[in-house]
Amino acid sequence: MKQIQWILCGGLLSVIVIGIWALMSALQVTTIASSPLKKAAQVEHSVQTETPTPIIYQTHSSHLSGFDSSVNKPHEKAALSDFAESDVYIPPIVQSPSQNNTSYSGDLDDHQSYNAYLLEKEHALKHEFIAAVDKKVTRINNLLERGIRANLPEEQLQEARDKIAALKTMKAQLIEELESATVGN
């Protein structure tokens, strides 16, 4: 009987230890994945109280050509105030209002109607991409100009040029597809 009691006590103790471990792990994940807005508020609060001068280290991309021991050493120091607000890209955090997220409300047995609905959604997606290309190309052009001024390697500059060309090519292709779809109807 005592053996059974010891086994049950050991099992209960292990369940308690595992539960505590799981709770601690969950708290660490919550702390790590805390809201960026809270972190921004904490940073803003600390800036208001202490006003330290933040330093951003910029390293040259010489490590792309091979291993260089100077990669970890700071080459230039720039204050946070040297960067304009438009230099930092912050993606939108909130979900966009649903414009085209309407579900199909027709009869599912009507295949032509459902295919027309799918085609309409596809056309809307293509129009949204076409509208977004100009903004993205402008952004990449600005980054490309900054890269040229910062003397980035030609490979990185060429990558930006290739992205711009690919976006413009895709935009032209989508416009052509949309025009041929409207002519065909």
C-alpha positions as CSV (number, residue, x, y, z in Angstrom):
1,M,0.0,0.0,0.0
2,K,2.8,2.4,0.8
3,Q,4.4,1.7,-2.6
4,I,1.2,2.8,-4.3
5,Q,1.1,5.9,-2.2
6,W,4.8,6.7,-3.1
7,I,4.1,6.1,-6.8
8,L,1.0,8.4,-6.7
9,C,3.0,11.1,-4.8
10,G,5.8,10.9,-7.4
11,G,3.3,11.1,-10.2
12,L,1.5,14.1,-8.6
13,L,4.8,15.9,-8.0
14,S,5.9,15.4,-11.6
15,V,2.5,16.7,-12.8
16,I,3.0,19.8,-10.7
17,V,6.6,20.3,-11.9
18,I,5.5,20.0,-15.5
19,G,2.6,22.4,-15.0
20,I,4.9,25.0,-13.4
21,W,7.4,24.5,-16.3
22,A,4.7,25.0,-18.9
23,L,3.4,28.1,-17.1
24,M,6.8,29.6,-17.0
25,S,7.4,28.8,-20.7
26,A,4.1,30.5,-21.5
27,L,5.0,33.6,-19.6
28,Q,8.3,33.8,-21.4
29,V,6.6,33.5,-24.8
30,T,4.1,36.2,-23.8
31,T,6.9,38.5,-22.7
32,I,8.9,37.9,-25.9
33,A,5.9,38.4,-28.1
34,S,4.6,41.4,-26.4
35,S,3.0,44.2,-28.4
36,P,5.3,46.4,-30.5
37,L,3.1,49.3,-29.4
38,K,3.9,48.6,-25.7
39,K,7.6,48.4,-26.6
40,A,7.4,51.7,-28.5
41,A,5.6,53.3,-25.6
42,Q,8.4,52.0,-23.2
43,V,11.1,53.4,-25.5
44,E,9.3,56.7,-25.9
45,H,8.9,56.9,-22.1
46,S,12.6,56.2,-21.6
47,V,13.6,58.7,-24.2
48,Q,11.5,61.4,-22.4
49,T,13.0,60.7,-19.0
50,E,16.7,60.0,-19.8
51,T,17.2,61.4,-23.4
52,P,20.3,59.3,-24.2
53,T,21.7,59.7,-27.7
54,P,21.0,56.4,-29.5
55,I,23.8,55.2,-31.7
56,I,23.2,53.1,-34.8
57,Y,26.2,51.2,-36.2
58,Q,26.4,51.0,-40.0
59,T,28.7,48.4,-41.4
60,H,29.9,48.2,-45.0
61,S,29.0,45.1,-47.0
62,S,32.5,44.0,-47.4
63,H,31.6,40.7,-45.8
64,L,29.8,39.7,-49.0
65,S,33.0,39.3,-50.9
66,G,34.5,37.0,-48.3
67,F,35.0,36.6,-44.6
68,D,36.4,39.7,-43.0
69,S,37.3,40.1,-39.4
70,S,36.3,43.8,-39.5
71,V,32.6,43.0,-40.1
72,N,31.8,43.2,-36.4
73,K,33.5,46.5,-35.9
74,P,31.5,49.7,-36.3
75,H,32.6,51.7,-39.3
76,E,30.4,54.7,-38.9
77,K,28.2,56.1,-36.1
78,A,25.0,57.8,-37.0
79,A,22.5,59.3,-34.6
80,L,18.9,58.3,-34.8
81,S,18.0,61.9,-35.7
82,D,20.1,61.6,-38.9
83,F,17.3,59.5,-40.4
84,A,14.1,61.0,-41.6
85,E,10.8,59.4,-40.6
86,S,10.2,58.4,-44.2
87,D,13.5,56.4,-44.2
88,V,12.1,53.8,-41.9
89,Y,9.4,51.5,-43.3
90,I,6.9,50.4,-40.8
91,P,4.2,48.1,-42.3
92,P,0.6,48.6,-41.2
93,I,-0.2,46.6,-38.1
94,V,-4.0,46.8,-38.4
95,Q,-5.9,44.6,-40.8
96,S,-7.2,46.5,-43.8
97,P,-11.0,46.9,-43.9
98,S,-12.4,44.0,-45.9
99,Q,-13.5,45.3,-49.3
100,N,-13.5,42.2,-51.4
101,N,-13.9,39.6,-48.7
102,T,-17.6,39.0,-49.5
103,S,-18.3,35.4,-49.8
104,Y,-20.3,33.9,-52.7
105,S,-24.0,34.3,-52.0
106,G,-25.4,32.6,-55.1
107,D,-26.4,29.1,-55.7
108,L,-23.4,26.7,-55.7
109,D,-25.1,24.5,-58.3
110,D,-24.9,27.5,-60.8
111,H,-21.3,26.9,-62.0
112,Q,-21.3,29.8,-64.5
113,S,-22.3,32.2,-61.8
114,Y,-19.7,30.9,-59.4
115,N,-17.0,31.1,-62.1
116,A,-18.0,34.7,-62.9
117,Y,-17.6,35.4,-59.1
118,L,-14.2,33.8,-59.1
119,L,-13.2,35.7,-62.2
120,E,-14.3,39.0,-60.6
121,K,-12.3,38.3,-57.5
122,E,-9.2,37.5,-59.7
123,H,-9.6,40.8,-61.6
124,A,-10.0,42.7,-58.4
125,L,-6.8,41.2,-57.1
126,K,-5.0,42.1,-60.3
127,H,-6.3,45.7,-60.1
128,E,-5.0,46.0,-56.5
129,F,-1.6,44.7,-57.5
130,I,-1.4,47.2,-60.4
131,A,-2.4,50.0,-58.0
132,A,0.3,48.9,-55.4
133,V,3.1,48.7,-57.9
134,D,3.6,52.4,-58.3
135,K,4.0,52.9,-54.6
136,K,6.4,50.0,-54.3
137,V,8.5,51.2,-57.2
138,T,8.7,54.7,-55.7
139,R,9.8,53.2,-52.4
140,I,12.5,50.9,-54.0
141,N,13.7,53.9,-56.1
142,N,14.2,55.9,-53.0
143,L,16.1,53.1,-51.4
144,L,18.2,52.7,-54.5
145,E,19.1,56.3,-54.4
146,R,20.1,56.0,-50.8
147,G,22.1,52.9,-51.6
148,I,24.0,54.8,-54.4
149,R,24.8,57.6,-52.0
150,A,25.9,55.1,-49.4
151,N,28.2,53.4,-51.9
152,L,26.6,50.0,-51.6
153,P,28.0,47.2,-53.7
154,E,26.8,47.1,-57.3
155,E,25.2,43.6,-56.8
156,Q,22.8,45.0,-54.2
157,L,22.0,48.0,-56.4
158,Q,21.4,45.7,-59.3
159,E,19.1,43.6,-57.2
160,A,17.0,46.7,-56.5
161,R,17.0,47.5,-60.3
162,D,15.9,44.0,-61.1
163,K,13.1,44.2,-58.6
164,I,11.8,47.4,-60.1
165,A,12.0,45.9,-63.6
166,A,10.2,42.7,-62.5
167,L,7.4,44.8,-60.8
168,K,7.0,46.9,-64.0
169,T,7.0,43.8,-66.2
170,M,4.4,42.1,-64.0
171,K,2.2,45.2,-64.0
172,A,2.3,45.4,-67.8
173,Q,1.5,41.7,-68.0
174,L,-1.5,42.1,-65.7
175,I,-2.8,45.1,-67.6
176,E,-2.5,43.1,-70.8
177,E,-4.3,40.1,-69.2
178,L,-7.1,42.4,-68.0
179,E,-7.5,44.1,-71.3
180,S,-7.6,40.8,-73.2
181,A,-10.2,39.5,-70.7
182,T,-12.4,42.6,-71.3
183,V,-12.0,42.3,-75.1
184,G,-12.9,38.6,-74.9
185,N,-16.1,39.3,-73.1
